[in-house]
Amino acid sequence: MKKASINLLQAELIPEQPLWTLKRVVSVWSIALLLMLSWLFMSQYQLTQLSNEFKVVKQQKQQQDNLLVQLEIKVSQNKADAVLQEKLETTKLLLLNKKALHKQLTDTTSTYAAGFSSAMTELSQLHHQDVSLKKVQMKPKSMTFSGLARKPEAVPAWLAAFEGSTFLAGQTFNHFSLNENEDKVTEFTVSSHKLSEHSGG
């Protein structure tokens, strides 16, 4: 006789498995912890990189500031030598003198032709380093010199040397003026006439 089996275990009697088991909670927390650690590591890495870049930029700025200070010190100390300045001024006066003489040699409208070449030669030989002629005007009975002088006393010293010349000797300077221009340079004008012409009149 075959026994009949009866299943007394019904579905509603089987306990339901919970959705959040301990294993699942531990797994979720582990994954979250790994994500947090990864994010913390990346943030720390970026912060370190930015900090290193900031140090480099700060160091470069400090170097540039130091270079700027050194350049400012050099500029403040870069004063022209007094001897070189004097040589420069002398050279300028010589150049002005040569230009004036050249102008006089090429301009026959304001010069006396007879003996002018000899006078220019003597003027060149009697050149004074502190005197620069700008204009030379010669007429049969008079001559006029005008120009610049580094020192007021240089003009009388320059005129005193005329006593040893052949063409310029025997001149009486009846007009002599000195004045200082805006550039603190002495301007002068000297006019003369021959003694023989003056005494004869």
Disulfide bonds with the S-S distance in Angstrom:
none
